[in-house]
């Protein structure tokens, strides 16, 4: 009965403490599915080396100590508690965007001159035995593990979590290798090694002769698995060549190239792309992945560049920041200031020569343009006085342009134009010039006023002449009219004379003489009137005199014409007949009644009364006709 009790108690205890029992009596070890077992062997009973070789801390052949072999998740027996201790360790987990850098605590020594242990086959450091047996080296490893879960023996390996390297947009990664062969003598960067996948495969880089130190290659934007114990990345902006510029590349690495400019250019090596020196072909507008430690890009403006020698003005390019107003001294000893602007242009294909010669555009300005332009204007000012310099500004500007163009052509730079800005003479001289100018202007004013007065006098004289000209024209027109009237009268007289000649020969000749006389009178009258008008234009008194003379001549001419007419009429009609004619004409003009209006005589015949009536009727008709003629006149 008692025996049964003890068996029941023993079974109950086994049930309750089965793990302890199994662990102690059977050496059972259970490794959970998310753990690994790190084994430490306390001693060796038989069959293996009892202790580790000198310098080793991890046992690979059953020696006492930390065991290289780990226990994967599962059930194990005969791991006696008095001989083995098993530490449960969590899996090594590398998060997303991270890498695991490996530090080995055991292995072969790293060769002298190296700082990193080379990669060996070890199933991503999960097989510690293979790592040590394949010649794995202690220390920092070139290999690393990426995102994931790993069964890492932490007795042998220490895991350092590091960030994945990210190079941002418009940036480049400048690479410095911390391990590798020394950089060749005379170089500042290692040689170019291909195939290392942007330095993510450090072992390939080292196995192919990669040099420690600065690398010529750069890394572009992206995410990379980089062992930061082997490779350091410095992010820098991409090199930008703006619009209106070219970029001349100066390379500090590469083989010494042959100068491609020929024998005439002796101011530096201009070489092909990839060689050490100034590259012959400049870079156009854009962004470039240039290593700022191995190359230098010198921007050269290819548009027209304005440089100002003026204290208060500077362009955006800032190349004229150190230029100032030029102070010169004239031939007559006056110092004065002048501002100058120089426009230059550097052709794109000549930019490398400019940089090879001067190193930068700033040096071009300070070494060539500044002394050339300053000295030219100082020498030019000493050749003349201030007044002459001011008055010949245009000619001096053109001369400066030609002189500077010749100078800059020697430096592969085009001089577009030279402009003289403000010229500031001394104040004392300016006062003198101002006073002189005012005096000159006053003199000009007086001269102008004098000329105005003279012009006014002339205008008044011309006005008077013009007024008299009206009279002259009028007189001339009167002469013309009189002449034409005379001509018309002559024609009429000739017609009348012809008519009279046909009808009565004597009357015709009389009419002709009368017409000729009238024509001569008209002509004389027109000549007298013309002379009177001309004298009127000269002076009123002379006009009166000429008019009187003209009237006298007119009367004389009329008298002469009348006499000639009478003479012709006498010749045509005979003296007695002409006398009778004139008497009759005068009686007619004076309306002298020689015969009574009505003469009624008595007859004893039968028609006496009728004759009287007819006479009275005839008288009435004549009176009516006379009245009608009077109204017409």
VENGIJO-V648124 format. One record per residue. N is the residue number from 0. RES is the residue in one small letter. SS is DSSP state (H for helix, E for strand, C for the rest). Layout:
n->{N,N}
res->{RES,RES}
ss->{SS,SS}
This chain:
n->{0,1,2,3,4,5,6,7,8,9,10,11,12,13,14,15,16,17,18,19,20,21,22,23,24,25,26,27,28,29,30,31,32,33,34,35,36,37,38,39,40,41,42,43,44,45,46,47,48,49,50,51,52,53,54,55,56,57,58,59,60,61,62,63,64,65,66,67,68,69,70,71,72,73,74,75,76,77,78,79,80,81,82,83,84,85,86,87,88,89,90,91,92,93,94,95,96,97,98,99,100,101,102,103,104,105,106,107,108,109,110,111,112,113,114,115,116,117,118,119,120,121,122,123,124,125,126,127,128,129,130,131,132,133,134,135,136,137,138,139,140,141,142,143,144,145,146,147,148,149,150,151,152,153,154,155,156,157,158,159,160,161,162,163,164,165,166,167,168,169,170,171,172,173,174,175,176,177,178,179,180,181,182,183,184,185,186,187,188,189,190,191,192,193,194,195,196,197,198,199,200,201,202,203,204,205,206,207,208,209,210,211,212,213,214,215,216,217,218,219,220,221,222,223,224,225,226,227,228,229,230,231,232,233,234,235,236,237,238,239,240,241,242,243,244,245,246,247,248,249,250,251,252,253,254,255,256,257,258,259,260,261,262,263,264,265,266,267,268,269,270,271,272,273,274,275,276,277,278,279,280,281,282,283,284,285,286,287,288,289,290,291,292,293,294,295,296,297,298,299,300,301,302,303,304,305,306,307,308,309,310,311,312,313,314,315,316,317,318,319,320,321,322,323,324,325,326,327,328,329,330,331,332,333,334,335,336,337,338,339,340,341,342,343,344,345,346,347,348,349,350,351,352,353,354,355,356,357,358,359,360,361,362,363,364,365,366,367,368,369,370,371,372,373,374,375,376,377,378,379,380,381,382,383,384,385,386,387,388,389,390,391,392,393,394,395,396,397,398,399,400,401,402,403,404,405,406,407,408,409,410,411,412,413,414,415,416,417,418,419,420,421,422,423,424,425,426,427,428,429,430,431,432,433,434,435,436,437,438,439,440,441,442,443,444,445,446,447,448,449,450,451,452,453,454,455,456,457,458,459,460,461,462,463,464,465,466,467,468,469,470,471,472,473,474,475,476,477,478,479,480,481,482,483,484,485,486,487,488,489,490,491,492,493,494,495,496,497,498,499,500,501,502,503,504,505,506,507,508,509,510,511,512,513,514,515,516,517,518,519,520,521,522,523,524,525,526,527,528,529,530,531,532,533,534,535,536,537,538,539,540,541,542,543,544,545,546,547,548,549,550,551,552,553,554,555,556,557,558,559,560,561,562,563,564,565,566,567,568,569,570,571,572,573,574,575,576,577,578,579,580,581,582,583,584,585,586,587,588,589,590,591,592,593,594,595,596,597,598,599,600,601,602,603,604,605,606,607,608,609,610,611,612,613,614,615,616,617,618,619,620,621,622,623,624,625,626,627,628,629,630,631,632}
res->{x,x,x,x,x,x,x,x,x,x,x,x,x,x,x,x,x,x,x,x,x,x,x,x,x,x,x,x,x,x,x,x,x,x,x,x,x,x,x,x,x,x,x,x,x,x,x,x,x,x,x,x,x,x,x,x,x,x,x,x,x,x,x,x,x,x,x,x,x,x,x,x,x,x,x,x,x,x,x,x,x,x,x,x,x,x,x,x,x,x,x,x,x,x,x,x,x,x,x,x,x,x,x,x,x,x,x,x,x,x,x,x,x,x,x,x,x,x,x,x,x,x,x,x,x,x,x,x,x,x,x,x,x,x,x,x,x,x,x,x,x,x,x,x,x,x,x,x,x,x,x,x,x,x,x,x,x,x,x,x,x,x,x,x,x,x,x,x,x,x,x,x,x,x,x,x,x,x,x,x,x,x,x,x,x,x,x,x,x,x,x,x,x,x,x,x,x,x,x,x,x,x,x,x,x,x,x,x,x,x,x,x,x,x,x,x,x,x,x,x,x,x,x,x,x,x,x,x,x,x,x,x,x,x,x,x,x,x,x,x,x,x,x,x,x,x,x,x,x,x,x,x,x,x,x,x,x,x,x,x,x,x,x,x,x,x,x,x,x,x,x,x,x,x,x,x,x,x,x,x,x,x,x,x,x,x,x,x,x,x,x,x,x,x,x,x,x,x,x,x,x,x,x,x,x,x,x,x,x,x,x,x,x,x,x,x,x,x,x,x,x,x,x,x,x,x,x,x,x,x,x,x,x,x,x,x,x,x,x,x,x,x,x,x,x,x,x,x,x,x,x,x,x,x,x,x,x,x,x,x,x,x,x,x,x,x,x,x,x,x,x,x,x,x,x,x,x,x,x,x,x,x,x,x,x,x,x,x,x,x,x,x,x,x,x,x,x,x,x,x,x,x,x,x,x,x,x,x,x,x,x,x,x,x,x,x,x,x,x,x,x,x,x,x,x,x,x,x,x,x,x,x,x,x,x,x,x,x,x,x,x,x,x,x,x,x,x,x,x,x,x,x,x,x,x,x,x,x,x,x,x,x,x,x,x,x,x,x,x,x,x,x,x,x,x,x,x,x,x,x,x,x,x,x,x,x,x,x,x,x,x,x,x,x,x,x,x,x,x,x,x,x,x,x,x,x,x,x,x,x,x,x,x,x,x,x,x,x,x,x,x,x,x,x,x,x,x,x,x,x,x,x,x,x,x,x,x,x,x,x,x,x,x,x,x,x,x,x,x,x,x,x,x,x,x,x,x,x,x,x,x,x,x,x,x,x,x,x,x,x,x,x,x,x,x,x,x,x,x,x,x,x,x,x,x,x,x,x,x,x,x,x,x,x,x,x,x,x,x,x,x,x,x,x,x,x,x,x,x,x,x,x,x,x,x,x,x,x,x,x,x,x,x,x,x,x,x,x,x,x,x,x,x}
ss->{C,H,H,H,H,H,H,H,H,H,H,H,H,H,H,H,C,H,H,H,H,H,H,H,H,H,C,C,E,E,E,C,C,C,E,E,E,E,E,E,E,C,C,C,C,C,C,C,C,C,C,C,C,C,C,C,C,E,E,C,C,C,C,C,E,E,E,E,E,E,E,C,C,E,E,E,C,C,C,C,C,C,C,E,E,E,E,E,E,E,C,E,E,E,C,C,C,E,E,E,E,E,E,E,C,C,C,E,C,C,C,C,C,C,C,C,E,C,C,C,C,C,C,C,C,C,C,H,H,H,H,H,H,C,C,C,E,C,E,E,E,E,E,E,E,C,C,E,E,E,C,C,C,C,C,C,E,E,E,E,E,E,E,C,E,E,E,C,C,C,E,E,E,E,E,E,E,C,C,C,E,C,C,C,C,C,C,C,C,C,C,C,C,C,C,C,C,C,C,C,C,H,H,H,H,H,H,C,C,C,E,C,E,E,E,E,E,E,E,C,C,E,E,E,C,C,C,C,C,C,E,E,E,E,E,E,E,C,E,E,E,C,C,C,E,E,E,E,E,E,E,C,C,C,C,E,C,C,C,C,C,C,C,C,C,C,C,C,C,E,E,C,C,C,C,E,E,E,E,C,C,C,E,C,C,E,E,E,C,C,C,C,C,C,E,E,E,E,E,E,E,C,C,C,E,E,E,E,E,C,C,C,C,C,C,C,C,C,C,C,C,C,C,C,C,E,E,E,E,C,C,C,C,C,E,E,E,E,E,E,E,E,E,E,E,C,C,H,H,H,H,H,H,H,H,H,H,H,C,C,H,H,H,H,H,H,H,H,H,H,H,H,H,H,H,H,H,H,H,H,H,H,C,C,C,H,H,H,H,H,H,C,H,H,H,H,H,H,H,H,H,H,H,H,H,H,H,H,H,C,C,C,C,E,E,E,E,E,E,E,E,E,E,E,C,C,H,H,H,H,H,H,H,H,H,H,H,H,H,H,H,H,H,H,H,H,H,H,H,H,H,H,H,H,H,H,H,H,H,H,H,H,H,H,H,H,H,H,H,H,H,H,H,H,H,H,H,H,H,H,H,H,H,H,H,H,H,H,H,H,H,H,H,H,H,H,H,H,H,H,H,H,H,C,H,H,H,H,H,H,H,H,H,H,H,H,H,H,H,H,H,H,H,H,H,H,H,H,H,H,H,H,H,H,H,H,H,H,C,H,H,H,H,H,H,H,H,H,H,H,H,H,H,H,H,H,H,H,H,H,H,H,H,H,H,H,H,H,H,H,H,H,H,C,H,H,H,H,H,H,H,H,H,H,H,H,H,H,H,C,C,C,C,C,C,C,C,C,C,C,C,C,C,C,C,C,C,H,H,H,H,H,H,H,H,H,H,H,H,H,H,H,H,H,H,H,H,H,H,H,H,H,C}
